Amino acid sequence: LSDSPDRSCAQVDAVAQRQLREVEARLARLEVLRVELRRMIGECVRDRVADCRILEVLRDHEECLADHGQLGA
């Protein structure tokens, strides 16, 4: 595109817009993950692995707050 400096930059703008949407989607997924990890850590009683809330949630995604299917994960 830079080889044709007189062309409209609409195509460049479209690429940048697409990249921005992808970055924003990744950030949203990361925020959901951050909230989930904080919750799991907060619910941990630090007793035995057999009673570990973190492992329980990781083992059974029904325990997660977020619906992973809607996040594109």
C-alpha positions in Angstrom: 0.0 0.0 0.0 2.8 2.4 0.7 4.0 2.0 -2.9 1.0 3.9 -4.0 1.0 7.1 -2.0 -1.8 8.8 -4.0 -4.3 6.1 -3.3 -7.0 6.4 -0.6 -6.0 5.2 2.8 -9.4 3.5 3.3 -7.8 0.0 3.0 -5.1 0.9 5.6 -7.9 2.2 7.9 -9.8 -1.0 7.4 -6.8 -3.1 8.4 -6.2 -0.9 11.5 -9.9 -1.1 12.5 -9.8 -4.9 12.2 -6.6 -5.1 14.3 -8.2 -2.9 16.9 -11.3 -5.1 17.1 -9.0 -8.2 17.6 -7.0 -6.4 20.3 -10.2 -5.3 22.1 -11.6 -8.8 22.0 -8.4 -10.3 23.4 -8.4 -7.7 26.2 -12.0 -8.6 27.0 -11.1 -12.3 27.3 -8.1 -11.4 29.5 -10.2 -9.3 31.8 -12.7 -12.2 32.2 -9.8 -14.5 33.0 -8.3 -12.0 35.5 -11.7 -11.8 37.3 -12.0 -15.6 37.3 -8.5 -16.2 38.6 -9.0 -13.6 41.4 -12.2 -15.3 42.4 -10.6 -18.8 42.4 -7.7 -17.6 44.5 -10.0 -15.8 46.9 -12.1 -18.9 47.4 -9.0 -21.0 48.1 -8.8 -22.2 51.7 -5.1 -23.3 51.3 -5.7 -26.6 52.9 -5.3 -29.8 50.9 -5.0 -30.4 47.1 -8.0 -32.7 47.4 -10.1 -29.7 48.5 -8.5 -27.1 46.2 -11.1 -24.7 44.8 -8.8 -23.6 42.0 -8.4 -27.2 40.8 -12.1 -27.8 41.2 -13.0 -24.8 38.9 -10.3 -25.7 36.4 -11.6 -29.3 36.3 -15.3 -28.3 35.9 -15.9 -25.2 33.8 -19.5 -25.2 34.9 -18.0 -23.6 38.1 -16.7 -20.6 36.1 -18.6 -17.3 36.2 -18.1 -16.7 32.5 -19.5 -18.6 29.6 -16.4 -19.5 27.6 -18.4 -20.2 24.5 -19.5 -16.6 24.3 -15.9 -15.4 24.7 -14.6 -17.2 21.6 -12.3 -19.1 23.8 
